[in-house]
Amino acid sequence: MYFERFDPMQGQCLQILDQAGRLQEALRPDLPDGRARQLYERMSVMRLADRMAMSLQREGGMGTYAPFYGQEAAQASAAFLGPEDWMVPTYRETGALYLRGVPLANLYRYWMGDERGMLMPEGARTLPIAIVVGSQPLHAVGLSWAMKLKGEKAAAAAYFGDGASSQGDVHEAMNFAGVFQTPTVFICQNNQFAISLPRRQQTAAATIAQRAAGYGFPGLLIDGNDIFAVAAAMTEALADIRAGKGPRLIEMLTYRLGPHTTADDPTKYRNAEEIEKFKPADPLLRLRRYLEAKGLWDQAAEEDLLRRGQAEVEEAAGKAKAAPPPAPDELFAYTYRSLPPYLERQREELRAASQAQGAVEAKRG
């Protein structure tokens, strides 16, 4: 319905919930109000978690961090994946990983430099964060091809941004997916900037979604700040993929309200007026307006949510801070199943140096 009705080649964009919180019932997906409220609550905690990460980084308790402020609805796409599906994230999917069931304390630990934070819960079909821009769609296509060969009725979701869409790896992944009709959903969070480069300088195509036609499968452009549009696109794409209809590309049009990372100064390439222009499209604001109009939300509920959410993120931050530091030789623990000889030698050298340092410190003590 949605992929056929909204043609990205014509610049058509699926929006179901407008900025005033008004819903087009004729386009509404199977997203009951009760679940919409639950998603609002989770998205609100996601925003609080994002703010906590920014604070931890500014205090020196965390390394460089990639915030997702303003992209909560697009991140909530992870809520529509089934347990049989694979999620393949970028470095900006903290919110999506949280919804996928990865403990928030683990995510904070990862950004504090502890790779153990990427040890996924048992049975969770979720890959670790990919830092290399545009590399992860190849992994998703590989996973989905394997599932197809094994006869599994499942999908792999590849997350990437508008900047990554210019990478050769993304082209190769989509081309392979189209040729072999892999069960892959490509999720492009178009937040308007690849670090400082605006989307208009990223591609001459009117939309990123329209590129799907060149690979032989459907693409859809949606308002990525509209949780109902996200639900519609994800539900239909996953149903089609499980029915053996091949891959799908969803371009989720959103806006990065914060910096690219904590190492970025966005004032160098955009002004405050531009940011203010996009604030009315806030995914939380419009969903809250919808829920309030339905009598499903009020100020008391909001205050209670913020109190509980803040307690949740503070507890997670406390757990991450209190976690014992990794042993130095864990640097070698999470890449190879069995270390090649040259890394074995390096690990032994590091262990010997650590033991020697420990002995010196013990004598001083």
C-alpha positions in Angstrom: 0.0 0.0 0.0 2.5 2.6 1.2 5.4 1.6 -1.2 3.1 1.6 -4.2 1.2 4.7 -3.3 4.1 7.1 -2.4 6.6 7.4 -5.3 10.0 8.9 -4.2 10.7 9.6 -7.9 7.9 12.1 -7.7 9.2 13.5 -4.4 6.2 12.0 -2.5 6.7 11.7 1.2 4.6 9.6 3.5 3.3 11.6 6.5 0.5 10.3 8.7 0.8 12.4 11.8 1.4 16.1 11.2 3.2 18.6 13.4 0.0 19.6 15.2 -0.6 16.0 16.2 -3.4 15.4 13.7 -3.7 11.9 12.2 -4.8 10.9 8.7 -6.9 7.9 9.7 -7.1 6.7 6.1 -3.3 6.1 6.2 -3.1 4.8 9.7 -1.1 1.5 10.1 -1.8 -1.1 12.7 -0.5 0.9 15.6 -3.1 1.0 18.5 -3.2 4.0 20.7 -1.9 2.0 23.7 1.2 1.0 21.8 1.7 4.6 20.6 1.7 5.7 24.2 4.2 3.0 25.1 6.4 4.2 22.3 6.1 7.8 23.5 7.3 6.7 26.9 10.3 4.8 25.5 11.2 7.6 23.1 11.1 10.0 26.0 13.5 7.9 28.0 15.7 7.6 25.0 16.0 11.4 24.9 16.8 11.5 28.6 19.5 8.8 28.0 20.9 10.8 25.2 21.2 13.9 27.4 22.9 11.8 30.1 25.5 10.6 27.6 26.2 14.1 26.5 26.6 15.2 30.2 28.9 12.2 30.9 31.1 13.1 28.0 31.3 16.8 28.9 32.3 15.7 32.5 35.1 13.6 31.1 33.5 10.3 32.0 32.9 9.2 28.4 34.7 9.3 25.1 33.4 10.9 21.9 29.6 10.2 21.6 27.2 10.5 18.7 23.9 12.0 19.9 20.5 11.3 18.3 18.5 14.2 19.7 15.6 14.8 17.3 15.7 11.4 15.7 13.8 9.4 18.3 11.0 8.3 16.0 13.4 7.0 13.3 15.3 5.2 16.1 12.1 3.7 17.2 12.0 1.7 14.0 13.8 -0.9 15.9 10.7 -1.6 17.9 9.0 -3.1 14.9 11.8 -5.7 14.3 10.9 -9.2 15.5 13.2 -11.4 17.6 14.0 -13.5 14.5 15.3 -10.4 12.7 18.9 -9.0 12.8 19.7 -5.4 13.6 22.9 -4.0 12.2 23.5 -0.5 13.7 25.8 2.5 13.2 27.3 4.5 16.0 24.2 6.7 16.3 21.7 3.9 17.2 21.9 4.2 21.0 18.1 4.7 21.1 17.4 1.9 18.7 19.7 -0.5 20.6 18.0 0.5 23.9 14.6 -0.4 22.3 16.1 -3.7 21.0 16.8 -4.7 24.6 20.5 -3.8 25.0 20.9 -2.5 28.6 21.5 1.2 28.8 24.4 0.6 31.2 26.1 -1.5 28.6 25.7 1.2 26.0 27.2 3.8 28.4 30.1 1.4 29.1 30.8 1.0 25.4 31.1 4.8 25.0 33.3 4.9 28.1 35.8 2.7 26.1 34.8 -0.7 27.4 34.1 -3.2 24.6 32.3 -5.4 26.9 29.4 -3.0 26.5 28.8 -4.5 23.1 28.3 -8.0 24.4 24.7 -8.5 23.4 22.0 -10.2 25.5 21.7 -13.9 25.0 19.7 -14.6 21.8 19.6 -11.0 20.7 20.2 -10.9 16.9 22.0 -7.6 17.1 25.5 -6.8 15.8 27.9 -4.5 17.7 28.0 -0.8 16.7 29.8 -0.2 13.4 32.1 2.9 13.5 33.4 2.8 9.9 30.9 4.8 7.9 28.8 2.8 5.4 30.4 -0.6 6.2 27.5 -2.2 8.0 25.0 -2.6 5.1 27.4 -5.2 3.7 27.1 -7.1 7.0 23.4 -6.9 6.9 23.2 -8.2 3.4 25.5 -11.1 4.3 23.3 -12.0 7.2 20.1 -11.7 5.2 21.5 -13.8 2.4 22.5 -16.5 4.9 19.0 -16.5 6.3 17.5 -16.8 2.8 19.7 -19.8 2.1 18.6 -21.4 5.3 15.0 -20.8 4.6 14.4 -18.4 7.5 11.5 -16.0 7.3 13.3 -13.1 8.8 15.0 -9.8 7.8 18.2 -7.9 8.5 17.9 -4.2 9.1 20.8 -2.1 7.9 21.0 1.4 9.5 23.0 4.2 7.9 22.8 7.9 7.3 22.6 10.2 4.3 26.4 10.7 4.3 27.0 6.9 4.3 24.8 6.7 1.2 27.7 8.1 -0.8 30.0 5.3 0.2 30.8 2.5 -2.3 30.1 -0.1 0.4 26.4 1.0 0.5 26.2 0.8 -3.3 27.7 -2.7 -3.3 25.3 -3.8 -0.6 22.2 -2.6 -2.3 23.4 -3.9 -5.7 24.0 -7.4 -4.2 20.7 -7.3 -2.3 18.8 -6.5 -5.5 20.5 -9.1 -7.6 20.1 -11.9 -5.0 16.8 -10.6 -3.6 18.0 -10.8 0.0 15.6 -10.1 2.8 17.2 -6.8 3.8 15.5 -3.6 4.9 17.8 -0.6 4.3 17.0 2.2 6.8 18.5 5.6 5.9 18.1 8.2 8.6 18.5 11.3 6.6 19.2 13.9 9.3 20.3 16.5 6.7 24.1 16.5 7.5 27.1 14.2 7.0 29.1 15.9 9.7 29.2 19.4 8.2 28.2 18.5 4.7 24.5 19.3 3.9 22.4 16.7 2.1 22.1 18.9 -1.0 25.8 18.4 -1.5 25.6 14.7 -0.9 23.8 13.6 -4.0 22.2 15.2 -7.1 19.2 12.8 -6.7 16.1 14.5 -5.4 15.8 11.7 -2.8 17.9 8.9 -1.5 14.8 6.6 -1.6 14.5 6.8 -5.4 17.9 5.1 -5.7 16.3 1.8 -4.9 14.8 1.7 -8.4 18.2 1.5 -9.8 18.9 -1.7 -7.8 15.6 -3.3 -8.7 13.6 -3.0 -5.5 11.1 -0.5 -4.0 12.1 2.6 -2.0 9.9 4.8 0.2 10.5 8.3 1.5 8.8 9.0 4.8 8.6 11.7 7.5 11.0 10.1 9.9 9.8 12.3 12.8 6.3 10.7 12.4 6.1 7.5 14.5 3.0 6.4 12.5 4.8 6.7 9.2 7.8 4.8 10.7 5.4 2.1 11.9 3.7 1.9 8.5 6.9 1.7 6.5 8.6 -0.8 8.7 5.5 -3.1 9.1 4.9 -3.2 5.3 8.6 -3.6 4.4 9.1 -6.5 6.8 5.9 -8.2 5.7 7.0 -8.0 2.1 10.5 -9.2 2.9 9.2 -12.2 4.9 6.9 -13.0 1.9 10.0 -13.4 -0.2 9.6 -10.1 -2.2 13.1 -9.0 -1.8 14.8 -6.0 -0.2 13.3 -2.5 0.7 14.8 0.9 1.2 13.2 3.4 3.6 14.5 6.9 3.7 13.5 8.5 7.0 13.6 12.2 6.7 14.5 13.7 10.0 16.8 16.4 11.4 19.9 16.3 13.7 19.2 18.9 16.3 22.5 18.4 18.1 26.1 18.0 16.9 27.3 15.2 14.7 29.4 14.0 17.7 30.6 15.6 20.9 33.8 16.5 18.9 31.7 18.6 16.4 30.9 22.3 16.5 27.7 22.6 14.4 27.8 26.4 14.7 30.5 26.4 12.1 28.2 25.2 9.4 24.6 26.1 10.4 22.9 28.8 12.3 20.4 28.9 15.2 17.6 30.1 12.9 17.8 26.8 10.9 17.6 24.7 14.0 14.6 26.6 15.3 12.8 26.0 11.9 13.0 22.3 12.5 12.0 22.2 16.2 8.2 22.1 15.5 8.8 18.8 13.7 10.1 17.3 17.0 8.9 13.6 17.0 8.1 13.7 20.8 6.2 17.0 20.6 3.8 15.9 17.8 3.1 12.5 19.4 2.4 14.1 22.7 -0.1 16.4 21.1 -1.8 13.4 19.5 -2.0 11.6 22.8 -3.3 14.6 24.7 -6.0 15.2 22.1 -7.1 11.6 22.6 -7.2 12.0 26.4 -4.3 9.6 26.8 -1.8 12.0 28.2 -1.5 15.0 30.5 1.0 17.1 32.4 0.8 14.8 35.5 1.7 11.8 33.3 4.5 13.7 31.7 6.0 14.7 35.0 5.8 11.1 36.3 7.4 9.8 33.1 10.3 12.2 33.3 10.8 11.4 37.0 10.9 7.6 36.4 12.9 8.0 33.2 15.5 10.2 34.8 15.9 7.6 37.6 16.3 4.9 35.0 19.1 6.7 33.2 20.9 7.7 36.4 20.9 4.1 37.6 22.3 3.0 34.2 25.0 5.6 34.4 25.9 4.6 37.9 26.2 1.0 36.9 28.5 1.9 34.0 30.7 4.0 36.2 30.9 1.3 38.9 31.9 -1.4 36.4 35.4 -2.8 37.0 37.8 -1.7 34.2 38.7 -4.2 31.6 42.1 -5.9 31.7 44.6 -4.4 29.3 44.8 -7.6 27.2 41.1 -7.4 26.5 42.1 -5.2 23.6 42.6 -8.4 21.7 39.4 -10.2 22.8 36.7 -9.0 20.5 37.9 -9.1 16.9 39.2 -12.6 16.0 37.7 -15.9 17.1 41.3 -17.2 17.3 44.2 -14.7 17.3 46.7 -14.7 14.4 50.3 -15.3 15.6 51.4 -11.7 15.4 48.6 -10.6 17.7 49.3 -13.5 20.1 52.8 -12.2 20.4 51.6 -8.6 21.0 49.1 -9.9 23.7 51.9 -11.7 25.5 54.2 -8.7 25.4 51.4 -6.5 26.8 50.7 -9.1 29.6 54.4 -9.2 30.5 54.6 -5.4 30.5 51.4 -5.1 32.7 52.8 -7.7 35.2 56.1 -5.8 35.4 54.3 -2.5 36.0 52.2 -4.2 38.7 55.3 -5.5 40.4 56.9 -2.0 40.4 53.7 -0.5 41.8 53.5 -3.2 44.5 57.1 -2.3 45.6 56.3 1.3 45.8 53.2 0.5 47.9 
